[in-house]
């Protein structure tokens, strides 16, 4: 795949299209929309995936942590037919839509998709050509993981054109997202884990542990305890099922801990070498060119 020379002018020209598409999506009855695909000539119908990896985040901005999570998952399941969806929720259970506009995030997600393809292709040069990866950039109105999984299914976007079979989704989560997924406070009015069956009934999750010393979520062993509690039936009174534990894969994070908040703080003060260390060259160039995150360190 050819790389862009910095943030491409063609991507800048697509910002109005992204904005218009997002506005139409907001006013529509649809819950899921794919806005871009890298490479652009690879619709799912060209080779239906058996596995759809879903990386759901605010991408505000995308970081090297997103890149590592995606590559780790893709490499672990290669060479099976697979596809990656970078998914942005326009309604988030915890976060307001700021400071970067959604069309800007879609553009940065496209740059992340290019980075993922470049690194995946470089490391997979011995794979057959028909194992080539495609990355979709999509949006959803659903704030919760189980609803996101369902709306992706119901869209039919990834269905096999002949059999109508759906790929198994593997949702790529950080450990903090697993904590939220299994927190009953999000599932009113009954406040049980019953709604999560819509995710675990057909799909899986891959959770990246937080491995920095002194992390607020504790040691690796303490983090694994969350999955173990499911497996041992400790969450049954809340609607959790023991078999869900078999659908949760726990893996260690790679590299230094990186957060979008750190990237925004560095962008705000114009520390571009630090921004590039956190988000990569393409996204750094875009953030600098578009003058994003100035005078703002708001969480998102």
C-alpha positions as CSV (number, residue, x, y, z in Angstrom):
1,X,0.0,0.0,0.0
2,X,1.3,3.4,-0.8
3,X,1.8,5.9,2.0
4,X,0.5,9.4,2.1
5,X,2.9,12.3,2.0
6,X,1.8,13.8,5.3
7,X,-1.9,14.5,5.8
8,X,-3.0,14.2,2.2
9,X,-4.8,17.0,0.4
10,X,-7.3,14.4,-0.8
11,X,-8.2,13.6,2.8
12,X,-8.5,17.3,3.6
13,X,-10.9,17.7,0.6
14,X,-13.1,14.9,2.0
15,X,-13.7,16.7,5.3
16,X,-16.9,18.4,4.0
17,X,-18.1,15.0,2.8
18,X,-17.5,13.5,6.2
19,X,-19.3,16.4,7.8
20,X,-22.3,16.1,5.5
21,X,-22.4,12.3,5.8
22,X,-22.3,12.6,9.6
23,X,-25.2,15.1,9.6
24,X,-27.3,12.9,7.4
25,X,-26.5,9.9,9.6
26,X,-27.5,11.8,12.8
27,X,-30.9,12.7,11.3
28,X,-31.5,9.2,9.9
29,X,-32.9,6.1,11.5
30,X,-29.7,4.2,10.9
31,X,-27.6,3.1,13.8
32,X,-24.4,2.2,12.0
33,X,-22.6,3.6,8.9
34,X,-19.2,3.0,7.3
35,X,-17.8,6.3,6.1
36,X,-14.5,5.2,4.6
37,X,-12.5,2.0,3.8
38,X,-8.7,1.6,3.4
39,X,-7.9,0.5,0.7
40,X,-10.9,2.1,-0.9
41,X,-11.5,-0.7,-3.4
42,X,-12.2,-3.5,-0.9
43,X,-15.9,-3.8,0.1
44,X,-16.7,-6.7,2.4
45,X,-18.5,-8.5,-0.4
46,X,-15.2,-8.9,-2.2
47,X,-14.0,-11.4,0.5
48,X,-16.4,-11.9,3.4
49,X,-14.4,-12.0,6.6
50,X,-14.7,-14.9,9.1
51,X,-13.6,-12.5,11.9
52,X,-14.4,-8.8,12.2
53,X,-12.2,-7.1,14.7
54,X,-13.9,-4.0,16.2
55,X,-11.8,-1.3,17.8
56,X,-14.2,1.1,19.4
57,X,-12.9,4.4,20.8
58,X,-13.3,8.1,20.9
59,X,-10.2,8.4,18.7
60,X,-9.6,11.9,20.1
61,X,-6.9,11.6,18.7
62,X,-6.0,8.1,17.7
63,X,-2.7,7.0,19.4
64,X,0.0,4.4,19.1
65,X,-1.9,2.4,21.7
66,X,-4.8,2.0,19.3
67,X,-2.2,0.9,16.6
68,X,-0.7,-1.7,18.9
69,X,-4.0,-3.1,20.1
70,X,-5.2,-3.5,16.5
71,X,-2.0,-5.0,15.2
72,X,-1.7,-7.5,18.1
73,X,-5.2,-8.8,17.5
74,X,-4.8,-9.0,13.7
75,X,-1.5,-10.9,13.9
76,X,-2.9,-13.3,16.5
77,X,-5.6,-14.5,14.1
78,X,-3.8,-14.3,10.8
79,X,-4.0,-15.7,8.2
80,X,-7.8,-16.4,8.6
81,X,-10.0,-14.0,6.5
82,X,-10.4,-11.0,8.8
83,X,-11.3,-7.4,8.6
84,X,-10.9,-4.4,11.0
85,X,-13.5,-1.9,11.9
86,X,-12.5,1.4,13.6
87,X,-15.7,2.5,15.3
88,X,-16.6,5.9,16.7
89,X,-19.7,6.3,18.8
90,X,-21.4,9.6,18.2
91,X,-23.2,9.1,21.5
92,X,-21.0,7.9,24.3
93,X,-22.1,6.7,27.7
94,X,-19.4,8.7,29.5
95,X,-17.9,11.3,27.2
96,X,-19.1,14.5,25.5
97,X,-18.3,15.1,21.8
98,X,-15.3,17.5,22.3
99,X,-12.8,18.9,21.7
100,X,-12.2,17.6,18.1
101,X,-15.3,17.5,15.8
102,X,-16.4,14.1,14.6
103,X,-15.4,14.7,10.9
104,X,-11.9,15.5,12.2
105,X,-11.8,12.2,14.1
106,X,-13.0,10.3,11.0
107,X,-10.1,11.8,9.1
108,X,-7.6,10.8,11.8
109,X,-9.1,7.3,12.0
110,X,-8.4,7.1,8.2
111,X,-4.8,8.0,8.9
112,X,-4.6,5.4,11.6
113,X,-6.1,2.8,9.2
114,X,-3.2,3.6,6.8
115,X,-0.7,3.2,9.6
116,X,-2.2,-0.2,10.5
117,X,-2.2,-1.4,6.9
118,X,1.4,-0.3,6.4
119,X,2.7,-2.1,9.5
120,X,0.6,-5.2,9.0
121,X,1.7,-5.5,5.4
122,X,5.3,-5.0,6.3
123,X,5.2,-7.8,8.9
124,X,3.1,-10.1,6.7
125,X,4.9,-9.9,3.4
126,X,5.0,-13.7,3.2
127,X,1.2,-13.9,3.3
128,X,-0.8,-14.7,0.2
129,X,-2.2,-11.7,-1.7
130,X,-5.8,-12.8,-0.9
131,X,-5.0,-12.5,2.8
132,X,-4.7,-8.7,2.4
133,X,-6.4,-6.7,5.1
134,X,-9.0,-3.9,4.8
135,X,-9.9,-1.4,7.5
136,X,-13.2,0.3,7.7
137,X,-13.9,3.6,9.5
138,X,-17.4,3.6,10.9
139,X,-19.8,5.4,13.2
140,X,-22.6,4.3,15.4
141,X,-25.3,6.0,17.6
142,X,-25.2,3.2,20.1
143,X,-23.2,3.9,23.3
144,X,-23.0,0.4,24.7
145,X,-21.0,-2.6,23.4
146,X,-23.9,-5.0,23.2
147,X,-25.9,-2.6,21.2
148,X,-23.0,-1.8,18.9
149,X,-22.5,-5.5,18.2
150,X,-26.2,-5.9,17.3
151,X,-26.4,-2.8,15.1
152,X,-23.4,-4.0,13.1
153,X,-25.1,-7.4,12.6
154,X,-28.5,-5.8,11.7
155,X,-26.9,-3.5,9.1
156,X,-26.0,-6.6,7.0
157,X,-22.8,-4.8,5.9
158,X,-20.5,-7.7,6.6
159,X,-22.9,-10.5,5.6
160,X,-21.8,-13.1,3.1
161,X,-23.7,-12.2,-0.1
162,X,-24.4,-15.9,-0.8
163,X,-25.0,-17.4,2.6
164,X,-26.0,-14.3,4.6
165,X,-23.7,-15.6,7.4
166,X,-22.2,-13.0,9.7
167,X,-18.6,-12.9,10.8
168,X,-17.8,-13.3,14.5
169,X,-17.0,-10.0,16.0
170,X,-14.0,-9.7,18.3
171,X,-14.3,-6.4,20.2
172,X,-10.9,-5.0,21.2
173,X,-11.1,-3.4,24.6
174,X,-8.7,-1.8,27.1
175,X,-9.1,-3.1,30.7
176,X,-11.0,0.1,31.7
177,X,-13.6,-0.7,29.1
178,X,-14.0,-4.2,30.4
179,X,-14.7,-2.7,33.8
180,X,-17.4,-0.5,32.3
181,X,-18.8,-3.4,30.3
182,X,-19.4,-5.5,33.4
183,X,-20.7,-2.6,35.6
184,X,-24.4,-2.9,36.2
185,X,-24.9,0.8,36.7
186,X,-25.0,1.2,32.9
187,X,-27.9,-1.2,32.4
188,X,-31.0,0.4,34.0
189,X,-33.7,0.2,35.1
190,X,-33.0,-3.4,36.3
191,X,-29.3,-2.8,36.7
192,X,-28.3,-6.4,35.8
193,X,-25.8,-7.8,33.3
194,X,-28.6,-9.5,31.2
195,X,-28.2,-7.1,28.2
196,X,-24.6,-8.1,27.8
197,X,-25.8,-11.5,26.5
198,X,-26.3,-9.8,23.2
199,X,-22.6,-9.5,22.9
200,X,-21.3,-12.7,24.5
201,X,-24.0,-14.9,22.9
202,X,-22.3,-14.7,19.5
203,X,-19.1,-12.7,19.8
204,X,-15.9,-12.4,21.8
205,X,-13.8,-9.7,23.4
206,X,-10.0,-9.3,23.6
207,X,-8.9,-7.2,26.5
208,X,-5.5,-5.5,26.8
209,X,-4.3,-5.4,30.3
210,X,-2.7,-2.3,31.8
211,X,0.8,-3.3,32.8
212,X,2.3,-0.1,34.1
213,X,3.5,-0.4,37.7
214,X,1.2,1.4,40.1
215,X,-1.8,1.4,37.7
216,X,-5.1,2.3,39.4
217,X,-6.6,-1.0,38.2
218,X,-3.9,-3.0,40.1
219,X,-1.6,-5.8,39.0
220,X,-2.1,-8.2,36.1
221,X,-3.4,-10.8,38.6
222,X,-5.8,-8.3,40.1
223,X,-7.1,-7.4,36.6
224,X,-7.6,-11.1,35.7
225,X,-9.7,-11.4,38.8
226,X,-12.6,-9.6,37.0
227,X,-12.8,-12.5,34.4
228,X,-12.2,-15.1,37.1
229,X,-15.2,-13.8,39.1
230,X,-17.4,-14.5,36.1
231,X,-15.9,-17.9,35.6
232,X,-16.5,-18.9,39.2
233,X,-20.1,-17.7,39.2
234,X,-19.7,-14.7,41.5
235,X,-21.6,-12.5,39.1
236,X,-24.6,-14.8,38.6
237,X,-26.8,-12.9,41.1
238,X,-26.3,-9.9,38.7
239,X,-27.1,-11.8,35.6
240,X,-23.6,-12.7,34.6
241,X,-23.0,-16.1,33.1
242,X,-20.0,-18.4,33.8
243,X,-19.6,-19.2,30.1
244,X,-18.9,-15.6,29.3
245,X,-15.5,-16.0,30.8
246,X,-14.6,-18.3,27.8
247,X,-15.4,-15.4,25.5
248,X,-12.9,-13.1,27.1
249,X,-9.2,-13.2,26.1
250,X,-6.8,-11.3,28.3
251,X,-3.5,-10.1,26.8
252,X,-0.7,-7.9,28.0
253,X,-0.2,-4.4,26.6
254,X,2.9,-3.6,24.5
255,X,5.1,-0.5,24.8
256,X,4.6,2.5,27.0
257,X,1.2,3.6,28.2
258,X,-0.2,6.2,25.8
259,X,-3.4,8.2,26.2
260,X,-5.2,10.6,24.0
261,X,-5.3,13.0,26.9
262,X,-1.5,13.2,27.0
263,X,-1.5,13.8,23.2
264,X,-4.0,16.6,23.5
265,X,-1.9,18.3,26.3
266,X,1.2,18.1,24.2
267,X,-0.6,19.4,21.1
268,X,-2.0,22.3,23.2
269,X,1.5,23.5,24.0
270,X,3.0,22.7,20.5
271,X,5.3,19.9,21.7
272,X,5.2,18.2,18.3
273,X,8.0,15.7,18.9
274,X,6.0,14.4,21.9
275,X,2.8,14.4,20.0
276,X,4.4,12.2,17.3
277,X,5.8,9.9,19.9
278,X,2.3,9.4,21.2
279,X,0.2,9.3,17.9
280,X,2.6,8.7,15.1
281,X,3.8,10.8,12.2
282,X,0.6,10.9,10.0
283,X,-1.8,11.8,12.9
284,X,0.7,14.3,14.3
285,X,1.0,16.1,10.9
286,X,-2.8,16.2,10.7
287,X,-3.2,17.6,14.2
288,X,-0.6,20.3,13.6
289,X,-2.0,21.2,10.2
290,X,-5.6,21.4,11.4
291,X,-4.6,23.3,14.6
292,X,-6.4,20.8,16.8
293,X,-6.5,20.7,20.6
294,X,-5.3,24.2,21.1
295,X,-6.4,25.6,24.5
296,X,-8.2,22.4,25.3
297,X,-7.2,19.5,27.4
298,X,-10.8,18.3,28.0
299,X,-11.3,14.6,28.3
300,X,-12.8,12.8,25.3
